[in-house]
Structure formats: C-alpha cells, structure tokens
Amino acid sequence: MTAVLEPMKVVVALKELNLILKKMTTTDVRITEISAHLSNEVPRLGSEQAHMDKMKELTQSNLDLAERYLALKRALDKTNLATSVTITGKTYTVTDLLNLRRKLGTPIIATFQSMNDEDARRRVGHATSSRVQGDAPITVVRYYDDDKRYEAIAEWQEFLGHIDGKLEVVNAVTDLIIE
C-alpha cells in the first residue's frame, strides 16, 4: 500500500519526515511497555486480548508511518532532481547542492589544502644536514600557485556557505512533486 500525499511545500515535507521518525520511536517505547508482562501481574490494558489488539494497532501504525516516510522521501527525491538553483552564476539541481554540501565540499576543500610545501620543507631540513659542502643550497620547488590555492579555498568555503541559505528559500517556495 502506498501512502497518498497531499500538495505541500518541500519545507513541510522535510519537517514531516522528522516527525514521523519521532512518532515511530515513541510508538516503539509504547510497544515495549505493553509487549509482555509477568504471569503474576494484571495486564495493564485489562486483558491479554487488549494487549494483543493494541500491539497489532501500534505495529500497524509504525508500518503505515514507514510507508508515508518512503512516499515523502520519494517525492522529495523527485523534486530535488527536478528543481534547479543558480548560485554564483552556475545552475545546479537541489540534489547536486545537497551532495556538495553534505559529502563533496570537505574533500574538495581538502584537495586545495593538500597543495602545500610542508612535506618538502621538512625534507629540506634532513637534506641540508647531509649535504656535501660546496653543493648548491637545497630549496623547495612548488608546482602550484599559493595565491590561487588560497583563492580556491575561500571560493569553495563561500560557495558552500551560500548553499544552506539558498536551499532554505527554495524549500520554502517549492511545491513537492507528487505522482
């Protein structure tokens, strides 16, 4: 059975996903409380049948919530793939921006941070101490432009910082694609 979704904004769907997870956790606690009792105890719900009925009801509730979660998530995924956003003159899908923000931003910045001469400078110290007298001094040779490196790091940090604000606006005005 697929959950039926009503028209809503993306921001509403995102909030509902979190609410569903909280409701499922709360229901799990309730299930734990009533799933068993000792033979010398009076059933909390009055009878064993009442416990079994309530267990069935709560279990079905969580299964229905899981179906709704999946339907919302599918609709969000479709919407994120279909929605384009322009940042700093370049157009991305929302999915692209989420991937850049969540997974790729840090490795991209690390790529530019990896361009450094620290390892070479450390080796200069060792090479200098074993250098034969009269040889030319050992220097570090860089294969990158340090100014461009810093510029790229700053640009990526600024770009990643713009993503959250841009997506906040987009999520508030974009209708969920429901099929």
C-alpha positions in Angstrom: 0.0 0.0 0.0 1.4 3.4 -1.0 0.7 6.4 1.1 -1.4 9.2 -0.5 0.3 12.6 -0.4 -1.4 15.9 -0.4 0.1 19.0 -2.0 2.7 20.7 0.2 5.9 22.7 0.2 9.2 20.9 0.4 9.9 22.5 3.8 6.7 20.9 5.2 7.6 17.5 3.9 11.1 17.8 5.5 9.5 18.6 8.8 7.1 15.7 8.5 9.9 13.3 7.9 11.4 14.2 11.2 8.0 14.0 12.9 7.4 10.5 11.5 10.7 9.3 12.9 9.9 10.7 16.4 6.4 9.2 16.3 7.8 5.8 15.4 10.3 6.0 18.3 7.5 7.0 20.7 5.4 4.1 19.4 8.4 1.7 19.9 8.6 2.7 23.6 4.8 2.1 24.0 5.2 -1.3 22.3 8.0 -2.2 24.7 5.8 -1.3 27.6 2.9 -3.5 26.7 4.5 -6.3 24.8 4.9 -8.6 27.8 4.1 -8.9 31.5 4.7 -11.3 34.3 2.2 -14.0 34.9 1.5 -12.7 38.4 0.7 -9.2 37.1 -2.6 -7.9 36.0 -2.4 -6.8 32.3 -2.1 -3.0 32.1 -4.8 -2.9 29.4 -7.1 -5.1 31.3 -6.8 -8.3 29.3 -4.4 -10.3 27.2 -6.6 -9.8 24.2 -6.5 -6.0 24.7 -2.7 -6.2 24.8 -2.6 -8.2 21.6 -5.0 -5.8 19.9 -3.0 -2.8 21.0 0.2 -4.4 19.8 -1.3 -5.1 16.4 -2.6 -1.5 16.2 0.8 0.1 17.2 2.7 -2.2 14.9 0.4 -1.3 12.0 0.8 2.4 12.9 4.5 2.2 12.6 4.3 0.3 9.3 1.9 3.0 8.0 4.3 5.7 9.1 7.1 4.0 7.4 5.1 3.9 4.1 4.3 7.6 4.4 8.0 8.3 5.1 9.0 6.4 2.0 6.4 8.2 -0.1 7.5 11.6 1.2 11.2 10.7 0.6 10.5 9.6 -3.0 8.6 12.8 -3.7 11.4 14.8 -2.2 14.0 13.0 -4.2 12.0 13.6 -7.4 11.5 17.3 -6.5 15.2 17.7 -5.7 16.2 16.2 -9.0 13.8 18.4 -10.9 14.5 21.7 -9.1 17.3 23.9 -10.5 19.0 26.5 -8.5 21.6 29.1 -9.6 24.4 30.0 -7.3 27.3 32.2 -8.3 26.2 32.1 -12.0 26.1 28.3 -12.2 23.0 26.1 -12.2 22.7 23.0 -10.1 19.9 20.7 -9.1 19.0 20.7 -5.4 20.3 17.1 -5.3 23.7 18.3 -6.6 23.8 21.1 -4.0 22.9 18.6 -1.2 25.7 16.3 -2.3 28.2 19.2 -2.5 27.2 20.4 1.0 27.0 17.0 2.7 29.6 14.9 1.0 31.8 16.6 -1.5 32.5 20.1 -0.1 35.0 19.0 2.6 37.0 16.7 0.2 37.1 19.5 -2.5 38.5 22.0 0.1 40.9 19.3 1.3 42.2 18.9 -2.3 43.3 22.6 -2.3 44.6 22.4 1.3 46.7 19.4 0.2 48.6 21.7 -2.1 51.3 22.7 0.3 55.1 22.6 0.8 55.1 21.3 4.4 56.5 17.9 3.5 59.1 19.3 1.2 60.2 21.9 3.8 60.5 19.1 6.4 62.7 17.1 4.0 64.9 20.2 3.3 66.0 20.1 7.0 67.1 16.5 6.6 68.8 17.1 3.2 70.6 20.2 4.4 72.3 18.3 7.3 73.6 15.5 4.9 74.6 17.9 2.1 78.1 17.8 0.8 80.0 21.1 1.2 80.0 23.2 -1.9 76.7 21.9 -3.3 74.0 24.5 -4.3 71.6 25.2 -1.4 68.5 23.0 -1.4 65.3 24.9 -1.9 61.6 24.0 -2.1 60.1 24.0 -5.6 56.3 24.4 -5.7 54.1 23.1 -8.5 51.1 25.2 -7.6 50.3 28.9 -7.1 49.8 29.6 -3.4 47.6 32.7 -4.1 45.3 30.7 -6.4 45.2 27.9 -3.8 44.0 30.3 -1.1 41.6 31.9 -3.5 40.1 28.5 -4.4 39.7 27.5 -0.7 38.0 30.8 0.0 35.7 30.5 -3.0 34.6 27.0 -2.1 34.0 27.9 1.5 31.9 30.9 0.4 30.0 28.8 -2.1 29.3 26.0 0.5 28.1 28.7 2.9 25.6 30.0 0.3 24.1 26.6 -0.3 22.2 26.4 3.1 20.6 29.9 2.7 19.7 29.3 -0.9 18.1 25.9 -0.1 16.1 27.4 2.8 14.5 29.8 0.4 14.0 27.2 -2.4 12.5 24.7 0.1 10.0 27.3 1.4 8.6 28.1 -2.1 8.9 24.8 -4.0 5.9 22.5 -4.2 6.6 18.9 -3.7 6.3 16.8 -6.9 3.6 14.2 -6.2 2.9 11.4 -8.6 
